[in-house]
C-alpha cells in the first residue's frame, strides 16, 4: 500500500507543479474515477493548471539627488534688497530622492500556469506572473520638519535649479507680497508644494519544458529549458505647484517632470531541480523541492524623460534606446502537500537577481534645454518573497 501511495505522489506531482518538474513517468494501478479532478491513469498525461499568490519585495535602483531647497531666488533684488539673483532663505534641502529609499515594502502579486504532461514524462507549461505596482512618495510644503519658517517666511518657499525653460513655465507673476512682478520668475522658484514619486512594476512570461532526468522511489531530478522574458518598469515623477500670495494656483502654474526606464529582457532560461518525498499522514502526502535557474538575456531598454505644463499645452520630451546583455539567476525552495487526488498545494521562498540592467540613479536633469538625465548600465536588480500556490489536474 505504501509503494502505491508513493507512486501516486510522484505521478501527481509531475502533473501539478507550476514551477518544478513533477512529470516523470510512473506506472499507476488503475483507480476508480473519483470526480472531475481525477482519472484512473495519470501516467498517460493530461492538462494541468495552477494559480499562485506572491508577497515580494524589490530593490530600488535610485541614488541620492537633491531636488528642492528652502527659500527662493530674488531675481531683480526687489524683494530683499540684496541685489539681483540673490538667494533668500536657508537653502536647506527640502526634498531629495534619498527620501524614496529605505528598506522597501512587500507587495502582492500573482502567477497563472497552464500546461500539459506527455506520457513519456515531458511537461510543457506557459507561465505568466506579475507584481502589482508599488509606489514610494515624499513631499515638501510650507513647513519644514523643524517648523522653522525662516526670516520673513522665506523658508516656506521651495526652489529648484531648473533652467532654460520657456516663458510658458513662468508661473504666477508674484509669489511674495512685496517685490516686483516677475521677481520670482518660474514655476520652480518660490513654489509652495513639491512631490516626488517612484513607481515600480514587474512582469515575467515564459514557455517552459520540464524534462525528467533521474528518479528513485523517494527522490527525483529534472531539467528545465525554454524562452523567458522579464520586464522591469521604473518611473520617477516630480510635481510642482506654484501659488500666488493668496495660495491660488491654476493648471498653467503647475508642472511635472517624468523619467521612466523600461528594461525588456529576452532570452532562454535553464534550470535544474530536485524533489524529495517526505512521507504521509492522515492529511495527505508531503514533499520538498529545491530549484536553480539561470539564463542570459538581451536587454532592450527604453527610457524617456519629459517636462510637462499642468494644462497639457507645453512639453519637452527626450527618449533613449539602450542595449545590454543581462545574466539572471534564481533559486526556489518549496514544500508540497497533496491532500487529495488531482489537487496540490505549495508554499515556498524564491529569490531572483538580474545583472547589468539600466537605471537612472540621478533621475532629474534640471536643464530643460538639454533634458539628458544619466542612464547607468551595470545595475543589479533583485527581488524575493513568499509564494503560495494551488494546482489542479483535469
C-alpha positions, -999 to +999 in steps of 0.1 A: +000+000+000+028+024+009+045+018-025+013+026-043+009+059-023+045+069-031+039+062-068+007+083-067+025+112-050+053+112-076+029+109-106+005+136-092+035+159-086+045+155-122+013+169-134+006+197-109+036+218-101+039+251-120+075+258-111+092+224-107+091+192-128+068+166-115+064+149-149+084+117-146+067+085-159+053+064-131+032+032-135+000+036-115-026+009-109-060+019-124-082+035-098-119+042-096-129+075-111-135+099-082-146+132-098-137+159-123-102+164-108-090+128-113-088+100-138-076+064-134-044+066-155-023+097-145+008+083-162-009+087-196-006+125-192-031+154-193-037+191-187-030+209-155-035+245-143-021+264-113-026+297-095-002+313-072-002+343-049+030+362-042+043+386-015+075+401-027+099+430-024+122+446-050+152+468-046+152+504-059+180+515-083+179+551-074+206+572-058+206+604-038+198+636-057+187+669-041+155+681-057+144+712-038+157+738-013+141+761+013+139+797+001+137+815-032+158+833-058+152+871-058+160+877-095+158+915-096+166+923-060+132+940-054+121+916-026+150+915-001+170+945-015+202+924-015+209+928-053+198+907-083+199+869-083+204+866-046+191+835-028+168+844+001+163+817+028+183+790+045+189+769+013+184+738+033+175+706+014+137+703+014+133+673-009+156+646-022+155+612-038+170+598-006+135+601+009+123+574-016+148+548-004+149+527+028+140+491+035+112+490+010+077+474+010+065+439+003+039+439-024+013+413-036+014+396-070+001+366-088+010+338-112-010+317-136+001+285-153-014+261-178+004+231-191+003+195-205+022+164-194+030+138-220+031+101-215+069+100-217+072+124-187+079+156-206+058+185-194+053+218-212+038+249-194+030+285-201+036+308-171+029+345-165+033+364-133+031+400-122+037+421-092+013+448-085+026+484-090+042+497-059+048+534-051+071+554-028+063+590-023+078+621-005+067+657-005+077+691+008+054+720+016+052+752+036+066+740+069+099+722+073+102+693+098+118+717+123+089+742+118+114+770+110+098+794+085+130+815+082+134+853+081+103+868+068+088+834+060+115+827+033+117+790+042+080+785+035+090+786-002+106+758-023+131+763-051+148+740-076+175+750-101+155+744-133+169+764-162+164+771-199+126+767-198+102+787-220+080+815-207+051+791-206+066+778-174+069+813-158+043+805-131+025+832-111+036+868-116+041+871-078+047+846-051+057+870-024+037+900-013+064+926-018+087+929-048+081+934-085+061+911-107+085+885-121+110+888-092+104+850-086+100+841-123+095+803-129+072+776-115+102+761-097+112+794-080+093+802-048+069+772-052+046+762-025+044+724-029+065+696-045+060+659-045+082+631-059+071+595-066+090+564-075+068+536-091+079+500-099+063+473-119+074+437-128+062+411-153+076+377-163+064+353-190+079+320-202+072+288-220+090+260-202+098+224-210+104+202-179+124+171-187+128+141-163+165+132-156+166+106-128+144+091-101+141+066-073+111+057-051+117+089-029+139+113-050+138+127-085+157+152-105+147+172-136+159+199-160+141+229-175+146+249-207+126+275-225+123+311-237+116+337-209+111+374-208+114+398-178+101+433-178+111+459-151+094+493-152+106+522-131+090+557-132+102+588-113+077+617-112+081+651-098+052+675-094+055+712-086+027+737-076+034+774-078+008+796-059+002+834-057+004+852-023-032+841-016-025+805-022-042+802-056-029+782-085-041+770-119-030+742-142-006+766-160+012+774-128+019+737-121+044+715-138+056+679-137+088+661-146+088+624-155+116+599-161+108+563-168+130+533-177+117+500-191+141+470-191+128+444-215+149+412-212+145+384-238+164+351-236+165+314-227+162+300-192+179+268-180+171+251-148+178+221-126+158+208-097+154+180-071+124+168-051+125+146-020+094+127-008+089+133+030+062+109+038+024+109+045-001+112+074-039+114+076-038+148+060-021+136+028+014+132+014+043+157+015+075+165-004+102+193-006+120+206-036+148+230-045+154+245-079+181+266-095+175+286-127+197+308-148+199+324-182+214+351-204+192+378-219+193+406-244+180+437-226+163+462-248+159+493-227+135+522-235+139+554-215+121+587-217+123+620-197+099+649-201+088+683-186+051+690-189+030+721-181+000+712-159-026+723-186-010+699-211-002+726-237+036+725-235+060+697-230+096+688-237+104+651-243+135+631-250+138+594-253+167+569-254+172+533-266+199+512-249+210+476-253+228+454-227+234+417-221+219+408-188+226+375-170+200+363-145+196+336-118+170+325-093+166+299-065+132+284-055+125+263-024+091+247-019+071+224+004+044+204-014+012+190+001-010+165-018-043+165+002-064+147-025-060+132-059-058+160-085-050+188-060-017+201-049-008+230-025+026+246-022+044+272-001+079+284-007+105+311-009+122+324-041+150+349-049+157+364-083+186+385-093+193+402-127+226+418-136+236+446-159+203+463-162+198+500-167+186+526-143+185+564-139+201+568-105+200+606-106+167+609-124+164+647-128+181+669-154+174+704-143+184+718-177+151+720-197+171+728-228+192+696-229+170+672-209+196+644-208+195+626-174+221+599-169+212+563-175+236+538-159+242+503-171+256+476-148+228+479-123+218+448-103+181+442-096+170+417-070+136+406-057+125+380-032+095+368-013+070+341-005+049+320-029+016+303-021+001+281-048-026+256-057-028+234-088-054+211-103-052+182-128-080+176-153 
